[in-house]
Amino acid sequence: MKIEKRVLRFLIIIGFVLLVAGLGSYFTSLGMSGWYQTLLLPGFTPSGQFIGIIWMILYALLALSLITAFDQKPQRSLGRLTAFYLVNGALSVLWCYLFFSLHRLDVAFIACMALLLSVALLIVENLRFKRLAALLLLPYLLWVAFAGYLNYSIWSLNLNVQPPLVSSEGNSAEKLDRIRLSTPATGDVIKSPVHIEGEARGTWYFEASFPITLEDANGGVLASGHADAKSDWMTEDFVPFTADLSFKTPATSTGKLVLHRDNPSGLPQNDDELWIPVRFTNSASSGDTKNKITLSVGSSQKVGSLTYTLKEINDSRCPAGVQCIWQGELSTVLAVSNGTNSSELRLGTERTTSGMVYGQEVTLLNASTTSATFEVQHR
C-alpha cells in the first residue's frame, strides 16, 4: 500500500508538471512565430530554441524538487507546500498567457515578479524540511529573475513603437486558436472572384456567418461580404466556412484580406480579426519603380505621394570585447505618411529587413547610428 501511494504521488507530480509545461508552451507558441518577431529586442535576448531547452531543464528540476519534497516531508505540512507549488504553476502559465497571447508586456512583467516571489517562497519553505528540494529550485529562481529583466527590457524598447500598417506576414499565426485560413494563403496572388476557405470557432460567428473585407494597400475597401458556416456554429469547436468575394480593379498591386469576428454587441473588447497580405493579378498601377533614399535621424524625403521620415535608430549590437549570445543589430523606426494617414515601419539590419506600407516595399539596405539607406519599390 505504501509503494502504491508513492507511485500515485509520483504520477500526480509528473502530470502536474506536464500540464504546466504544456499550457505554457501552447500560449508561447501563439505569439512566438508572428507577433514576437516584430518586437524590438535587446541584444542579450536568447534564441527561441535556447529558451525552450532551458525551460525543459527547469521543468525537470521542478519535478525532481516536488518528488524530493513530498517524499521526505511529514504529512502535516503537505497542504501548505501543495498550495505553494500550485500557485507557482498558475503564475508560470499566467505569465506566458499575458506576454505571448495577450501581448500585455506591462502586466506580464508584474506576473513575472509574482512568479519570482513564489519561487523564492518555495525555496524558503523547502529549506525548513528538505534542503535538496530547495537547491533544485535555485536555477529556476535565477532564470525567472533573468526573464523578468528581459520582459522589462522588451517592454521598455517597444513602449512607444506602433506596428506598421502592413507587414509581410499578417497575424494569422497569432489567431490559430480562434480562426484558421486555408485558402488563400499569406502572400497569394488572387483575382476576382476570390474563393475563401478555413475554419473558425463557433464564437467567431453570429447567426452562422461573419464579415470579411478586402482592402488595397492604401486602406481602401475593394469588397466586403460574409463567410458562411458549413455546419452547426453553436459550439466552441472549430466550424468550417467558405466565401466567394468579387472585387473591383484595385489601384495597388498589394492589399490585405481581413476576416472579422462578428460582434453584434458593438463592444470594442469583443472585436477581433485575422488578416493576411495578398497580391493582385491586375491593378491600375503598373511597373516596379525603385528609389534609394538616405535619411539621417529626424530628416524626411518625399517619394511620389509618400513622405518618409526616419524617427530613430536603436543600437542593440553586442559591444566590442563582450561575449554575447546574439550579435544584435541596428533597428530603425521609419514613419511613412500619405498626407492623410501615417504608419510606422520597424526595420533592422538583421531581423525584419523589409516591410510593406501603402503599396510600397521598403527595404533597409544599410544603417549607422546616425543615418540609414532604404530602397523603396512599388509593388
C-alpha positions as CSV (number, residue, x, y, z in Angstrom):
1,M,0.0,0.0,0.0
2,K,2.9,2.4,0.9
3,I,4.5,1.7,-2.5
4,E,1.2,2.2,-4.3
5,K,0.8,5.7,-2.7
6,R,4.3,6.7,-3.7
7,V,3.7,5.6,-7.3
8,L,0.4,7.5,-7.3
9,R,2.1,10.6,-5.9
10,F,4.8,10.3,-8.5
11,L,2.3,10.2,-11.3
12,I,0.3,13.1,-10.0
13,I,3.5,15.2,-9.8
14,I,4.6,14.3,-13.3
15,G,1.1,15.1,-14.6
16,F,1.1,18.5,-12.8
17,V,4.4,19.5,-14.3
18,L,3.5,18.3,-17.8
19,L,0.2,20.3,-17.5
20,V,2.0,23.5,-16.6
21,A,4.7,23.0,-19.3
22,G,2.1,22.2,-21.9
23,L,-0.1,25.2,-21.2
24,G,2.9,27.5,-21.1
25,S,4.2,26.1,-24.3
26,Y,0.8,26.5,-26.0
27,F,0.4,30.2,-25.1
28,T,4.0,30.9,-26.0
29,S,3.5,29.3,-29.5
30,L,0.6,31.7,-30.2
31,G,2.9,34.7,-30.3
32,M,6.4,33.3,-30.9
33,S,6.1,32.8,-34.7
34,G,4.3,36.0,-35.6
35,W,3.9,38.9,-33.1
36,Y,7.2,38.2,-31.2
37,Q,9.2,38.5,-34.4
38,T,8.0,42.1,-34.8
39,L,9.3,43.3,-31.4
40,L,12.4,45.3,-30.8
41,L,14.6,43.0,-28.7
42,P,17.6,43.8,-26.5
43,G,21.0,42.4,-27.6
44,F,21.1,39.9,-24.8
45,T,17.9,38.1,-25.9
46,P,18.4,34.4,-26.1
47,S,17.2,32.5,-29.2
48,G,13.8,30.8,-29.0
49,Q,15.5,27.3,-29.2
50,F,17.8,28.1,-26.3
51,I,14.8,29.4,-24.2
52,G,12.9,26.2,-25.0
53,I,15.8,24.0,-23.8
54,I,16.2,26.0,-20.6
55,W,12.5,25.6,-19.7
56,M,12.7,21.8,-20.3
57,I,15.6,21.6,-17.9
58,L,13.8,23.8,-15.3
59,Y,10.6,21.8,-15.5
60,A,12.6,18.6,-15.0
61,L,14.2,20.2,-11.9
62,L,10.8,21.3,-10.7
63,A,9.5,17.8,-10.9
64,L,12.5,16.4,-9.0
65,S,12.0,19.1,-6.3
66,L,8.4,18.1,-5.9
67,I,9.2,14.4,-5.7
68,T,12.0,15.0,-3.2
69,A,9.9,17.3,-1.1
70,F,6.8,15.2,-0.9
71,D,8.8,12.0,-0.4
72,Q,10.5,13.4,2.7
73,K,8.2,15.8,4.4
74,P,5.8,14.8,7.2
75,Q,2.2,14.6,6.3
76,R,1.1,17.6,8.4
77,S,3.0,20.1,6.1
78,L,1.8,18.8,2.7
79,G,-1.2,21.2,2.5
80,R,0.8,24.4,2.6
81,L,3.6,23.1,0.3
82,T,1.0,21.9,-2.2
83,A,-0.6,25.3,-2.3
84,F,2.8,27.0,-2.9
85,Y,3.5,24.7,-5.8
86,L,0.0,25.1,-7.3
87,V,0.3,28.9,-7.1
88,N,3.7,28.8,-8.7
89,G,2.4,26.7,-11.6
90,A,-0.6,29.0,-12.2
91,L,1.7,32.1,-12.2
92,S,4.0,30.4,-14.7
93,V,1.1,29.8,-17.1
94,L,-0.4,33.2,-16.5
95,W,2.9,35.0,-17.4
96,C,3.1,33.1,-20.8
97,Y,-0.6,33.9,-21.5
98,L,-0.2,37.6,-20.7
99,F,3.1,38.0,-22.6
100,F,2.6,35.9,-25.7
101,S,-1.1,35.6,-26.1
102,L,-2.5,39.0,-24.9
103,H,0.8,40.9,-25.7
104,R,0.5,42.8,-22.4
105,L,4.2,43.3,-21.7
106,D,3.4,45.6,-18.7
107,V,1.0,43.2,-16.9
108,A,3.2,40.3,-17.8
109,F,6.1,41.9,-16.0
110,I,4.0,42.2,-12.9
111,A,3.1,38.5,-13.2
112,C,6.7,37.6,-13.7
113,M,7.7,39.4,-10.5
114,A,4.9,37.5,-8.7
115,L,6.3,34.3,-10.2
116,L,9.8,35.2,-8.9
117,L,8.4,35.8,-5.4
118,S,6.6,32.4,-5.5
119,V,9.8,30.6,-6.4
120,A,11.6,32.3,-3.5
121,L,8.9,31.3,-1.1
122,L,9.1,27.7,-2.3
123,I,12.8,27.7,-1.7
124,V,12.3,29.1,1.9
125,E,9.5,26.6,2.6
126,N,11.5,23.6,1.4
127,L,14.6,24.7,3.4
128,R,12.6,24.0,6.5
129,F,12.3,20.4,5.7
130,K,14.5,19.2,2.8
131,R,17.5,21.2,1.6
132,L,17.9,19.2,-1.6
133,A,14.3,20.1,-2.8
134,A,15.2,23.8,-2.2
135,L,18.5,23.6,-4.0
136,L,16.9,22.1,-7.1
137,L,14.8,25.3,-7.4
138,L,17.8,27.7,-7.4
139,P,18.3,27.6,-11.3
140,Y,14.5,28.2,-11.6
141,L,14.9,31.3,-9.4
142,L,17.8,32.7,-11.4
143,W,16.1,32.1,-14.7
144,V,12.8,33.8,-13.7
145,A,14.9,36.8,-12.4
146,F,16.5,37.0,-15.8
147,A,13.2,36.5,-17.6
148,G,11.8,39.4,-15.6
149,Y,14.6,41.7,-16.6
150,L,14.2,40.6,-20.2
151,N,10.5,41.2,-20.0
152,Y,11.1,44.7,-18.7
153,S,13.7,45.5,-21.3
154,I,11.4,44.4,-24.2
155,W,8.6,46.4,-22.7
156,S,10.7,49.5,-22.5
157,L,12.0,49.1,-26.0
158,N,8.6,48.8,-27.5
159,L,6.7,51.2,-25.2
160,N,6.2,53.9,-27.8
161,V,6.5,51.9,-31.0
162,Q,3.5,51.4,-33.2
163,P,3.1,48.5,-35.6
164,P,3.3,49.2,-39.3
165,L,0.1,49.4,-41.3
166,V,1.0,46.4,-43.5
167,S,3.7,43.8,-42.6
168,S,5.0,41.0,-44.6
169,E,3.2,38.2,-42.7
170,G,-0.2,39.3,-41.3
171,N,-1.4,38.0,-38.0
172,S,-2.7,34.5,-38.9
173,A,-0.1,32.8,-36.7
174,E,-1.4,34.6,-33.6
175,K,-5.0,33.6,-34.3
176,L,-4.6,29.8,-34.7
177,D,-6.5,29.1,-31.5
178,R,-9.5,31.1,-32.8
179,I,-9.6,31.0,-36.7
180,R,-7.6,29.2,-39.4
181,L,-7.5,30.3,-43.0
182,S,-6.6,27.6,-45.5
183,T,-7.1,29.5,-48.7
184,P,-5.9,32.0,-49.9
185,A,-2.5,31.7,-48.1
186,T,-0.3,34.6,-47.0
187,G,1.1,36.5,-50.0
188,D,-1.0,34.6,-52.6
189,V,-1.8,36.2,-55.9
190,I,-5.6,36.5,-56.2
191,K,-8.2,37.5,-58.8
192,S,-11.9,38.3,-58.7
193,P,-13.8,36.4,-57.5
194,V,-11.6,35.1,-54.8
195,H,-12.6,31.8,-53.0
196,I,-12.0,31.7,-49.3
197,E,-12.0,28.6,-47.0
198,G,-11.0,27.8,-43.5
199,E,-12.4,27.1,-40.1
200,A,-13.2,29.2,-37.0
201,R,-14.5,28.5,-33.6
202,G,-18.3,29.0,-33.1
203,T,-17.6,32.1,-31.0
204,W,-16.3,33.8,-34.1
205,Y,-19.7,33.6,-35.8
206,F,-23.1,35.2,-35.2
207,E,-26.1,33.7,-36.9
208,A,-23.8,31.3,-38.8
209,S,-21.7,34.0,-40.5
210,F,-19.0,36.7,-40.0
211,P,-17.9,39.7,-42.1
212,I,-14.9,39.8,-44.4
213,T,-13.3,42.7,-46.3
214,L,-10.7,43.0,-49.0
215,E,-8.6,46.2,-48.9
216,D,-5.9,47.7,-51.2
217,A,-2.5,48.8,-49.8
218,N,-3.9,52.3,-49.2
219,G,-6.7,51.0,-46.9
220,G,-9.4,51.4,-49.5
221,V,-12.2,48.8,-49.3
222,L,-12.3,46.8,-52.6
223,A,-15.1,44.5,-51.5
224,S,-17.0,43.3,-48.4
225,G,-19.2,40.3,-47.7
226,H,-19.8,37.4,-45.3
227,A,-18.3,34.0,-44.8
228,D,-20.9,31.3,-44.0
229,A,-20.6,28.3,-41.6
230,K,-20.8,24.9,-43.3
231,S,-22.1,23.1,-40.2
232,D,-23.7,23.9,-36.8
233,W,-22.0,27.0,-35.5
234,M,-23.5,26.8,-31.9
235,T,-20.4,25.3,-30.5
236,E,-16.9,26.3,-29.1
237,D,-15.2,23.9,-31.5
238,F,-13.9,24.8,-35.0
239,V,-16.5,25.1,-37.7
240,P,-15.6,25.2,-41.4
241,F,-16.5,28.2,-43.5
242,T,-16.4,29.3,-47.2
243,A,-16.9,32.6,-49.0
244,D,-16.6,34.0,-52.5
245,L,-15.8,37.6,-52.9
246,S,-15.9,39.6,-56.1
247,F,-13.9,42.9,-56.2
248,K,-13.2,45.8,-58.4
249,T,-9.9,46.5,-60.1
250,P,-7.5,47.6,-57.3
251,A,-5.4,50.8,-57.5
252,T,-2.4,49.0,-56.0
253,S,-0.8,45.6,-56.6
254,T,-0.9,44.5,-53.0
255,G,-3.6,44.6,-50.3
256,K,-4.9,42.6,-47.4
257,L,-7.8,40.2,-46.7
258,V,-9.5,40.7,-43.3
259,L,-11.7,38.2,-41.6
260,H,-13.6,39.9,-38.8
261,R,-15.1,38.3,-35.7
262,D,-18.9,39.1,-35.8
263,N,-19.6,41.4,-32.9
264,P,-23.3,42.2,-32.6
265,S,-22.7,43.8,-29.2
266,G,-20.6,46.5,-30.7
267,L,-18.3,46.4,-27.7
268,P,-14.6,47.1,-28.5
269,Q,-13.4,44.4,-26.2
270,N,-15.2,41.8,-28.4
271,D,-13.6,43.0,-31.6
272,D,-11.1,40.6,-33.3
273,E,-9.8,40.0,-36.8
274,L,-7.4,37.8,-38.8
275,W,-5.7,39.4,-41.8
276,I,-3.2,38.3,-44.4
277,P,-1.4,40.2,-47.1
278,V,-2.4,39.4,-50.7
279,R,-1.3,40.3,-54.2
280,F,-3.5,41.1,-57.2
281,T,-3.1,39.8,-60.7
282,N,-4.2,43.0,-62.3
283,S,-4.3,46.6,-60.9
284,A,-4.5,50.1,-62.1
285,S,-0.8,50.6,-61.1
286,S,1.9,49.3,-63.4
287,G,5.7,48.9,-63.3
288,D,8.1,48.4,-60.4
289,T,10.0,51.6,-59.7
290,K,12.9,51.6,-57.3
291,N,14.1,54.6,-55.3
292,K,17.0,54.8,-52.9
293,I,16.8,57.3,-50.0
294,T,19.3,58.1,-47.3
295,L,18.0,59.7,-44.2
296,S,19.5,61.0,-41.0
297,V,17.6,60.8,-37.8
298,G,14.8,63.4,-37.9
299,S,15.1,64.1,-41.6
300,S,12.4,63.5,-44.3
301,Q,12.2,62.8,-48.0
302,K,9.2,62.6,-50.4
303,V,9.0,59.8,-52.9
304,G,5.9,60.1,-55.1
305,S,2.9,60.8,-52.9
306,L,4.5,59.4,-49.7
307,T,6.8,61.2,-47.2
308,Y,9.4,59.1,-45.4
309,T,10.8,60.3,-42.0
310,L,13.5,58.5,-40.1
311,K,12.3,58.8,-36.5
312,E,15.0,56.9,-34.6
313,I,17.8,54.3,-34.8
314,N,18.3,51.9,-31.9
315,D,21.6,50.2,-31.4
316,S,21.4,46.7,-29.8
317,R,24.7,45.4,-31.2
318,C,27.0,43.5,-28.9
319,P,29.7,45.8,-27.5
320,A,33.3,45.1,-28.6
321,G,35.1,42.6,-26.4
322,V,31.9,41.3,-24.8
323,Q,30.7,37.7,-25.3
324,C,27.0,37.8,-26.5
325,I,24.5,35.1,-27.3
326,W,23.2,37.3,-30.2
327,Q,25.2,39.9,-32.2
328,G,22.4,42.4,-32.1
329,E,21.5,44.9,-34.8
330,L,20.7,48.4,-35.7
331,S,17.0,48.9,-35.9
332,T,15.2,51.8,-37.4
333,V,11.7,53.4,-37.0
334,L,10.6,54.9,-40.3
335,A,7.4,56.9,-40.4
336,V,5.5,56.9,-43.8
337,S,2.7,59.4,-44.5
338,N,0.4,59.7,-47.4
339,G,-0.8,63.2,-46.4
340,T,-3.9,61.9,-44.5
341,N,-2.6,58.9,-42.5
342,S,0.7,57.9,-41.1
343,S,2.2,54.5,-40.4
344,E,5.5,53.2,-39.0
345,L,7.8,50.5,-40.2
346,R,10.4,49.0,-37.9
347,L,13.2,47.6,-40.0
348,G,16.5,46.1,-38.8
349,T,19.9,45.2,-40.3
350,E,19.5,41.5,-39.2
351,R,15.8,40.9,-38.5
352,T,12.8,42.2,-40.5
353,T,14.8,44.0,-43.1
354,S,11.8,44.8,-45.3
355,G,8.1,45.6,-45.0
356,M,5.1,46.7,-46.9
357,V,3.3,50.1,-46.5
358,Y,0.8,51.9,-48.7
359,G,1.7,49.5,-51.6
360,Q,5.4,50.1,-51.3
361,E,8.0,47.6,-50.3
362,V,10.6,49.3,-48.1
363,T,14.0,47.6,-47.6
364,L,16.7,48.7,-45.2
365,L,20.0,48.5,-47.2
366,N,22.4,49.7,-44.5
367,A,22.5,51.8,-41.4
368,S,24.8,53.6,-39.0
369,T,24.0,55.1,-35.6
370,T,23.1,58.4,-37.3
371,S,21.6,57.6,-40.7
372,A,20.1,54.8,-42.8
373,T,19.6,54.0,-46.5
374,F,16.4,52.5,-47.8
375,E,15.2,51.1,-51.1
376,V,11.6,51.9,-51.9
377,Q,9.9,49.8,-54.6
378,H,6.3,50.0,-55.8
379,R,4.6,46.6,-55.8
